[in-house]
Every structure is written in structure tokens, then in C-alpha cells.
Amino acid sequence: MDPHIPRLYLRASCKGNPGPGVWGVVLEQGDETTQASGSVPQTTNNRMELMAAIEGLLLLPPGSDVQIFTTSDYVYQGITQWIHGWRKRNWQKKGETPIANADLWQALDKLASNYSIRWVNAKGQTLAGLDEAGTLAVTAVTIS
């Protein structure tokens, strides 16, 4: 892991699915740390995971290199594998049904094209940035 490349840690949660949802992000750039979090009164866990990725990228100037750590298989597989087929099929599954959360996937796809991103599937890993992002998400739900 290159310490000179910013690291973005994503966490999200939903109480019930659907239900009230939260997201938290931690951006580490050298010795500096930036945090952001938010909540939505009625949503799904997957939507919150996508919101974390979108809001996290918005913390960086376009053109930045970044490593993004997510514990969400949905986000990781979606952005590194499935998205290519979705684009070709106009954001539909093979059976011509619209993909879930197409609005957020399209927003993330457009935004991500402005960055050089290394996506990391951090599921099962213990990383301080992930723990901190998770704490931010919990704080967001108790404040809202």
C-alpha cells in the first residue's frame, strides 16, 4: 500500500432493510484525515454503501489517485465487474430488467471516471480507517 496515495474507507449500515440508513467515510492523505457521514430516513443498506463511495470521492479533487476500501461485496463486485455489462445493456440485467439502484450506480460510474481508483475488497479485514468510518456511521444515526 503506497502511503502517498490517499486512502478512502467506506462503511454503511441500515436498521432494517429498508429502514433508516447511514454512511461514514474516512479519507487519509498523508498525516491528514477528513471525515464525512450522513443519514437517510428510509433506504437500503446497498444504497448507503453506494452513497458512501460517492460522497467519499467528492472529498477529493478530480484527477486524484485513490485507494478505496469497502467491506461491501455489492459495491466491490458491482464497480469492478458487473458495471461493464450494465453499461452495455443500458443499466439493465441480462433479462432486460433495470438494475437495482441504477441512479446511484450511474452517478458513481460518472464520478469514478474522473479519478484513478484502486478498489480494495476489505471484507473481513481489521483496518483502523474502516473502524473509524463505522463509528462515524453509528454517530450519524444517533444524531439524526
ABEGO torsion letter per residue (X at the ends): XBAABBBBBBBBBBBEOBEBBBBBBBBBBEABBBBBBBBBABBBAAAAAAAAAAAAAAABBBGBBBBBBBABAAAAAAAAAAAAAAAAAGGBBAAGBBBBGAAAAAAAAAAAAABBBBBBBABGBBBAAAAAAAAAAAAAAAAX
